[in-house]
Amino acid sequence: MAASGKIGVFRLPPLPTIREIIKLFRLQAVKQLSQNFLLDLRLTDKIVRKAGNLTDAYVYEVGPGPGGITRSILSANIAELLVIEKDTRFIPGLQMLSDAAPGKLRIVHGDVLTYKIERAFPDTIRRQWEDDPPNVHIIGNLPFSVSTPLIIKWLENISLKDGPFVYGRTQMTLTFQKEVAERLVATTGSKQRSRLSIMAQHLCDVDHLFTIPGKAFVPKPEVDVGVVRFTPLVQPKIKQPFKLVEKVVQNVFQFRRKYCHRGLGMLFPEAQRLESTGRLLQLADIDPTLRPVHLSLTHFKSLCDVYRKMCDEDAQLFAYNFREELKQRKRQDQEQEDDTEDCEK
């Protein structure tokens, strides 16, 4: 019989359902770890479809748990899937999937916050930053407790072009609490506008793809879940070091209901606060009575550029932390009170 000429598509053999896996290995979500299992394979398939064309892709899945999204990824004709799981209870179920997909699934027992992925995949798949994204994808149903610190870590990796981004502009498709997803994509003037909005959008195209109702998870969380895709930009909107941008943005949004000059003032020691804040706003051409949510990426670019120049003029400025100054003043006040009490005795 003549060959059909069609390329074979990998299919998983019949396996226990995710619900059966949970029962077989007596798995329970740990509330303290914000674990929630997604059992509906139609939804896990949708997450994987929204990640893009995964044919011959190298995929890095974080927090696979009982393996729902893992199955959908393995069915997407990938080259290889690397999963990293911190909870040892899930390893046997994942190993069952690995046995069913020889050479496709690699399991690492470890912590995604510390795992070094730079050498996980072949050097041949690397792309120049200016090129199209590489055929490498990060996909994950993130525990709520780790989602924000993890995306901040990966955003810093993007700015440095290291970690998962040594391969190029690696795309990420991740789950977050709906509120966090809304913050990530919030536009200027939105009540959801936040530190995350600026940090993500100045480095990535960010899309809130769809929302999964909380009732689709086991156990059911108190909130719905947003699926968000990140595509790193060729050029960041703010061309300053990540830590500097983060410091400016954090200070602005810590007083989100106040005028922006209130938070910006905390960038400077008290003795020079009024003068330096006025200079920063004047040079950046920013109305001091704008609220933080009304500051655009262009506004933040101007603020970061001017603040960088001020730091270059004053070598001690960037290291300044107003909370440390406040603590020191409280200690001094306490010491003075103690001295006064001693004298009265």
ABEGO torsion letter per residue (X at the ends): XBBAGBBBBBBBBBBBBAAAAAAAAGBBBBAAAGBBBBABAAAAAAAAAAAEBABGBBBBBBGAEAGAAAAAAAAAGBABBBBBBABAAAAAAAAAAAAABBGABBBBBBBAAABBAAAABBAAABBBAABBBBBBBBBBBBBAAAAAAAAAAAAAAAAAGBEAAAAEBBBBBBBBBAAAAAAAABBBGBAABBAAAAAAAAABBBBBABBBBAAABOBBBABBBBBBBBBBBABBABBBBAAAAAAAAAAAAABAABBAAAAAAAABBAAAAAAAAAAAAAAAGBBAABBAAABBAAAAAAAAAAAAAAAAABAAAAABBAAAAAAAAAAAAAAAAAAAAAAAX
